[in-house]
Amino acid sequence: MNQSVPFGTTTLAVMLLAATSVTATAQPPLPTLELVASYDTLLGANGAEIISVRHTDGIAALTNIAGNVDVLDLSDPTNPSRLLRVTVDTTAGTPNSVAVHPQHDYFLVVTGRSGATGRVAAYRLSSGEFLGSAATGIQPDSVAISPNGQYAVIANEAEATAEGNSGGNGSLTVVDLTGFNGAGPASLQVTQVPFTAVTGVIGISTGRTDDFGRLSVDNTPATLEPESVAFSGNSRFAFVTLQENNAVLRLDLKTLAMDIVGLGTVSHLADTSTAGGYNPINPLTTFREPDGIAVDKTGRFFVTADEGDTRDSAGNGAVRGGRTVSVFDASSGAFIADTGKQLDDAAAAAVPSLYPDSRSNRGGSEPEVLDLTDHRGRTLVAVGLERANAVALIDVSDPTEPMVFAIAPTGVGPEGVKFLKRGNRLFLLAANEVSGTVSVLEVVD
């Protein structure tokens, strides 16, 4: 693993900023968010965690931590329906994430539990037929398939199993899908990609302890915890968040070479008191500790949802959480901009207020997972705010000035967030982990 600070030089970041200022043009009025439908798994808190959707036909797959994957018909997003409920093999653990193949008739699901090797399995979308499986690393937490459909990358988080137990080494699993079309049962070809220690990288976490294990985050493999995966538009690179380590890893899928960049700290005013109301008067400087990640389709930049997840060096639950969405140059890893306190501001300004004051010292609204798309001349980011029970829209057309401009309530605990395009219309799907529902919102111009 390359322990240099950036992915490359900062030259491209400078070029990006210059190009942005030159090409900026007048924009149409900002859109709004409207709830148009919902889908209920009827499983309550066991019902909905991660959603993956295919734009060509609106077929989606939704993980149910009760041990199932629901295949949904979202061809008409205003009338979502379940096509089938697939019972998956939970021998290795609960389903943690799912990815629909962009071309073929199958989805991948990863199952796992802390401290144990997990599995990745393929099931046919149209029938639920089991097609094949393979071992992953310890506790696979997320899976994503490249835009060209040739590879999947799995983030094996390896969380602590208990206080004083690290849970094992974090890692990645790469699935070669070039010969797997889902026509019939076949073997899944996987390569396990181990981590080496990451030390001396500017901007990675220091002086922090793991939230579960209460162990020092020393950035050795036992404390490297990959969380979410996104791909460059050309499918060459996978970008992976290392949440507890405050870093993003870039994996070259041709060579399996890895580079890492530390994400440094946020610095903005925040409400850090649970005394009541929203009063963002306290300076907050803390590590970003990103969960979700998405890459601009032109390859210019990536964005992170800065949830925050660790404790201070003494293991205390002190003020934490970046509370931002941040923008970084995709070639160099150089920081471009973040949203500051805009997400919490938007939650507090909603009528009625969506701001979770009881979480003011624990991450505020808690941006969790995000998605990115282009729509009518704008580049938009949608981010789930787990504790505000809401989703927010951010305009990153000018990546140097990300602007939060819309917010809308969802079900309880939005975890998975995906855009869905149907013709000229743009929808937003939020999988709500606690209420076991999917909220369907439309981006209305």
N, C-alpha and C positions, 0 to 999 in steps of 0.2 A: 504494500500500500504506500503510495506516494505521500510523504508527510510535509510537502511544501504547502504554503498557505493557499494560493489560488489554484484554479484549474489551469490557468495559463497566465498571460500577462494582463495588465489592466488596460491595455490599449483599446480593446474592443468595447470596454465600458465607456471610455471617453468618446469613441466613435458613435456609440449608441446615443449618448446624451446629445451630441452635436446634431446627429441626424434627426432626433426627435424634435429639437427646437426649430429645425429648418422646415420639416414637413408638416408641422402642426396646422390643421385646417379647422374651419368652423364646423361644429358638431350639431346634429339635430337635438331637440329636447331630450332630456334624460327619461328613460322608461321607468315604469313602476312595477311592483310585484303584486299579483292578485292570486289568491288561493282559488283554484278552479275544481279540485277534486281531491279525494283521498282514498287510500286502500287500507283496509284493516286486516291484519293477519288473524285476528281473534285469539292471539297468543299472548297478549299483554306484554310484559317485560321480557318474555322469551321470543318476541316476534320479529324484530327488524333491526339489522345492524348496518350492513353494507349493501349498496345497490350498484349494479353495473348494467349499462343499457347500450343497445346497438342502434345507431341513428338510422340505418337504412330501412328497418322495419319496425322499430319501436319495441322489440323484444327485450325484456329485462330479466335479470335474476337477482333475487333478494335473499340474503342469508338470514335464517332463523336460528337463533342460538338454542332453540329447542331441539335441533338436530335435523332441520330441513332446509331446502332451498325452494322458494316459490318462484316459478317462472310466470312472468306477467306479460299480458298483452297491453302495450301502451301505444298501439298504432293510433288510437284516439286518446290522447292523454287526459281528456276531460271525462273519460269513462274507462278507467283502468279495470282490468279483470284478471283473475288468476287462471292460467291455462292448466297448470298442474303443480302439485306439491311433491317434490322429490325428497324422499327419505335417504339421507346420505349415511355412509358408514362412519360412526362416531367412535370406533375403537381407539383411535389416536387422540380423540378429544372433540370438542364442539367445533362447528363451522365458524371460522373467524373472518373469512373474506371470500369473495366470489368475483369472477371475471368472465364475461361473455365474449366468445371469440368473434372478431369483427367480420369474418366471412363464413365460417363453418358452423355446423349444427351441433355445437356443444358449448358447455361452460366448464371452467375450472373452479374448484372449491378447495380451500385449504382447511384442514382440521388439526387441532393441537391443544395442548395444555402446558402449563408452566413446568419446566424441568424435564420434558420428554420430547423425543423426536416426533415430528408430525408427519402428515401425509398431504399430498396433492392428488386430487382425483378428477377425472373427466366424466361428465354425464351428458347424454344427448338432450338437447333443449326440447325437441319435439316429443320425446317419449319418456325421458327420465332414465333411459337405459344406461347402466354403468359401462364405461368404455375402457378404463384403465387407471392405474394409480402408481405412485412412487413415493419413496421417503423424501422428506425435506430435512432441514435442520431442526433445532429445538424451538418449539412453539411458534409455528408460522403465523404471522399476524395479518399480512396483507399479500395480495397477488394482483399483478397487472399484466396485460398482454400488450405487446408492442403494436403500433398502428398497422404494420404490414402483416401481423398475425404469425410471425415466424418464431417469436420467443415470448416466454413469460418469465418474469422475475418475481421471486418470493422473498419477502423480508421476514427472517426468522428472529423474532424479538428476544426470546430467551429471558423473560422477566424473572425476577426473584420468586422463589417458591414460598419463602417465609423469611422472617427477620433473621439476618445473618447468613442467608443462603442466596447466592447470586443467580441461581437457576441455570447456569451454564453459559457457554459462549454464543454470542450473537453471530449471525452469518447470513449469506444469501444463497438461494437456490435458483439456478437458471434452467428452465425447461425448453428444450429444443422442439419446436412444434412444426418444423419444416416438413416432416414426414407423417404428421398426425392430422388427418382430415376429419376424423370423427365418423367415417363411413362404417366402421366396425371396431370391435375391441382390439386394442393394440397396446404396446408398451409405451409408457412415457419416458423419454430420454432426459435425464436430469444430470446436472453438474453442480456439486456442492462447492461454494466459494467461501472459504474461511476468511476471517479477519486476522490481522496482526495488530499489535498495540499502536495506538495513535497518541503520540506525545509530542509536545513542542510545537503544536500547530496553533497559531494565533487565533483567538476567537472561540476555541472549544471551551467546554465547561471546566471550571476549576472550583474547588472548595464546595462541592455539592455532594449530597448523599441521595441514594436511590429511595424512591418513595415507599417501596414495598420492603426491600431487604435492609434498609438503613445502613447500607454499605457505601463507602467512599466511591464516587464515580471517578476512577483513576484512568479511564479511557483505554484500559486493556480489554482484550476480547470478552472477558466475563462481564464487563460493564458497557460494552457497545451494544446498543439496542436499536436496530433498524425498525422503522415504523411504517412509512408509506412509500410507494413507488410510482414514478411517472416517467414517461418516455419523451425523448426528443421527437419532433415530427418526422424525421427521417429514419426513426427506429434504430439509430446507431448507439445511442446512449440511454442508460437508465439512471435516473436521479433518485436517490434514496435518502430520506431524512433519518438522522440518528438523534432522536429526540433528547434523551438524557445527556447526550454528549454535545448538544448545541451545534450540530454540524450537518452538512449535506455531502453525501458520497456520490461520485459520478462513476458509473461502471461502463466501460467500453465493451459492447457485446461481441465485437470481433476478436478481441484479445483477452478479455476478462481483466484488463488492467484497471486499477482503481485510483482515483484522485479524491482528495477530501478538502473541504473548505470549512473553517470555523465561521459561525455566523455572528459572533460578537453580541453586543447588548442593545436593547432598546432604551430610549431615554425620552420620557414624556410625562406629563401630569396624569395622575390617576386617582380614583377613589380607592383608598386602601383601608377604609374604616367601615365596619358593619353597624355603625351607630344609627343608621337610617338615612334614606334618601341617597341621591347621587351628588357627590361633591368632589369633583376631580381637582384637588388642590395640592396633592402631595407629589413631589418629584419621585418618579419611579425609574430606576436603572436596574435592569435585570437581564439575564440571558433569555434569548428568544425561545429556545427549546421547541422546535417546530414539530407538528404532527403531520398535517397534510401538505402535499406539494403538487404543483402543476407546472407544465412547461409551455411557454408561448409557442404556437405552432410554427412561427417563422424561425424559431431557435434563438431569438434575441435574449430572452430572459426567463427565469423561473420565479414562481411565487411560493411562499410558505405561510402556513397558518400557525402562528406562534402561541401555542397553548400554554407551555410551561408545565413541568411535571416533577421536578426534584425538590428536595428540601435543602436547608442550609447545611453547613459543614457539621453542625452539631446534631443534625437529624430532626430539627424542629420545623414545624409547618409555618415558617415565616412567609411574609409577602412574596408572592411569586407570580409568574406568568407574563409573557411578553404582551399579550392582549392585542396583538397587531397582525396584519398581513404585510409581509415584507417582500420586496422585489430585489432580485440579484441578477447580474449579468450571467447568462448561461455559459459563455465561453470562458470567462475569467473567474467567476465566483464573486466578483466585486459587488459590494453593497450599493444599491441605487437609491432606494427610498422605502419608507414604511408608512402605515396609516396612522401612527401615533395613537391618540385617544379616540379617534373617530368611531370605532366600532362600539365602544361603551357609550359614547355620546349619542349615537343613533339609537341604541337600545333604550337609553333613558328618555329620549325625545319622543319615542313611540307613544301612541295613545290607545289603550293605557300603556304605561311604562313596562318595558320588557327587561329592564336592568335588574339583575339578581344581586341585591345589596348584601345578602348573606354570604356571597362569594367575593366580596370586595377585596379581601386579603388573600384570596386563593385563585386569582386569575380572572376575576370579573366575568365577562360574558363567555370567555373561553372559546376562541376560534379553534375549531377541531379539524375538519376536513374541507377541502375546497376543490373547485373545478374551474376551468378557464375555457372561453370560447370567443369567437369573433361574431359580431351581430350588427348588421347595418352600419358599418363603418366604425364600430367601437370594439375594443378588446375588453371583455367583461370577466370578472372573477366572482364566483358565488362561494360563500363560506358559511358553514354551519356554526352557529353559536350555541354550544352544547348547554350551557347553563342559562342562557336567555330564552331557550326554546324558540329559536328564530333562525332565519337565514338573512344574510345581507348581500347586497350587490355592490361591487367596487369597479369603477372605471379605471383601467390601467392603460388606456390608449396612449397616454403620456406616462411611461413608467417612472418618470422622475416625480410625478405628483399623483399617486394613487388617491382616488376620491370615493369615499363611501357615500352612496346616494340613495339607497333604498333598503328597507328592512321590513320583514313580514314574519308573523308568528307561524310556527309549525306545530307538530305534535311535540311530545315530551322527549327531550334528549336527542336532537338530530345528530346522527353519527356519520352516515354516508350521504354525500351530496353529488349530484350529477346534472349537467345540462342535457336537454333532449331537444333536437331540432325536428320539427315536422313541417315540411314545406317552408313557408316563409315565417312560421311561428316558432318562438323559442320558449321552452318550458324548463322548469327547474324541479328536480326530484329530491326530496329529503327523506331518508330512512330514519325513523325516529325510534331509537333503541328502547326507551323506557315505555312508551305507549304502544309499541308494536304496530306502528302505522307507517304509511308512506304519504307524505304531503306532496301534491302536485300544484305548482304555482306557475303562472304564466308571466313572462316578461312582456309587459304591455307598453307599446310606444304611444 
